Amino acid sequence: MSDLVKTKSDINAAMSNIGSRMSHYLTVCTVIVMATAFMPWSASAIAAPTALSPTAQSDSLKTKPESVAGNVTSDDIIREAKKYIGHPYRRGSSSPRGFDCSGFTSYVFRQFGIKLGRSSRDQIHDGTAVKKNDLKKGDLVFFTGSRHTHTIGHVGIVTEVMSDGDFRFIHAARKGIVIDSFKSSAYYTKRYVGARRIVEK
């Protein structure tokens, strides 16, 4: 009988010890949960990335010539353009395997992170307008096309400006990438339309 009483006493003591441990464990868990709720890295405090609308994505990817060109000089542009002298003309192409006129100018400027319009009719709206007597190296010069005398159809990059008002420009002609003198070609003098400045330095 005494052994039975002793066993019951041991059981009661064990149960009391377990209850005390459980109470301590629950208290610790409660403190951890409450602390986590106020942590800055908790799931509730981490903001999900905001998705851009298609318009916002387009604006964020669009490169404006004025904002990028500040770090690029006209000498950089001319040096890059001259690498492709002798490369063939290829209509509708904008790679070293072959260029058309606007494909060539857009490719050269793109090497410096400057995005131009794809066609000469688009590029005449890039940058800022420049008068012919204010031309400098790196400016884009525009001409009407061979078939349509009232439509922009050709573009080149000024490589040199002479004191007599003449200038030389590099472009994708039918014979490939060449440098021509403006005044020495009646074809271009009578088709000149205007110029745009993309780089300021």
Secondary structure, 3 states (H helix, E strand, C coil): CHHHHHHHHHHHHHHHHHHHHHHHHHHHHHHHHHHHHCCCCCCCCCCCCCCCCHHHHHHHHCCCHHHHHHHCCHHHHHHHHHCCCCCCECCCCEECCEECHHHHHHHHHHCCCCCCCCCHHHHCCCCEEECHHHCCCCCEEEEECCCCCCCEEEEEEEEEECCCCCEEEEEEECCEEEEEECCCCHHHHCCEEEEEECCCC
